Amino acid sequence: MQTQSSKKRKPFPTHIVVFLAPAVIVYTIFMIIPLIDSLRLSFLANDTGEFVALQNYVTLLTDDLWSDQFWNAFRNNIQFFIIHMFVQNPIALFLAALLSRRTIRGTSTYRTIFFMPTVLSVVIIGFIWQLILSPLWGITEGFMEFLGIEEYFAPWLGLESTALNTISLISVWQFVGIPLLLFYAALISIPDELIEAAYVDGANSWTVFWRVKFPLILPTVGIVAILTFVGNFNAFDLIYTIKGALAGPNFSTDIMGTLFFRTFFGQQLQLGNAAMGATVAGMMLLIILAGVIIYLAGWQRRITTYEV
């Protein structure tokens, strides 16, 4: 008999390399190499190109000229993320729960309506909402007057206290379709036998959702949470479209993405500083990595243990 050690080894699956190579090459050229080069640039002096180690990071976090802008953008980014996390995702979960009910007709139409803003251009979204909310020619004031609540109208995009919240809610309106579809796909994959058994045991719809359905979609909830975190700390386009690189009024809508753009490329009287811009990008990477590590070490591990 032929021993196991003398058996022929399986040939190396070269077809896997062939299929993965194009994606790996493209990702390396357009993502990995620019990321490494950006990190390299953050360790150099902008004027001389000399290696200064972590001096740029120290300057960004402690120098009055830079730290005030950085911490303001960081706080605004946290606020931007919190609104998406606790407004967008609960709304998406609620809508997904409604659409997953067997008694609802036309669910495909509703899914299309809710997802449609996601595929629209950010420039179009920003322009349309500026027209809608404008106190000069927008329709919002007239609509609120029709409802009898005109005293609550204000130029929300022009006030420091409300500009960031308003843009965040516009972003929620645009992107709520993505978590909605993720939640919907998770909910309809739950076996009907489990739901029917819960109803047979006397549970109502509310109890079935929170005691049966929600625990089963916790992995999807975690994925949506981390995607929301990464997406919000990479956000840039909507605020730039509505408020420009200065993120007014008075930097009240400034987040990490707009701070990076303004620092790297310059804006009006502010000259571009490639090294400090790369440093801001490096801090964005560290913040995102910290969130992902917390997710993997905390939430994902608990969910894996729960499933086992």
Protein Blocks (a to p, Z undefined) as FASTA:
>chain_A
ZZfklpccddddfklmmmmmmmmmmmmmmmmmmmmmmmmmmmpcfklopaehjmmmmmmm
mmmklmmmmmmmmmmmmmmmmmmmmmmmmmmmmmmmmmmpmkbghklmmmmmmmmmmmpc
fklmmmmmmmmmpmklmmklmmmmmnopammgccfklpfklmmmmmmmmmmmmmmmmmmm
mmmmmmmmpcfklmmmmmmnopafklmmmmmmmmmmmmmmmmmmmmmmmmmmmgfklmmm
mnojnopghhllgcfklmmmmmmnopajbccdfklmmmmmmmmmmmmmmmmmmmmmmmmm
mmmmmmZZ
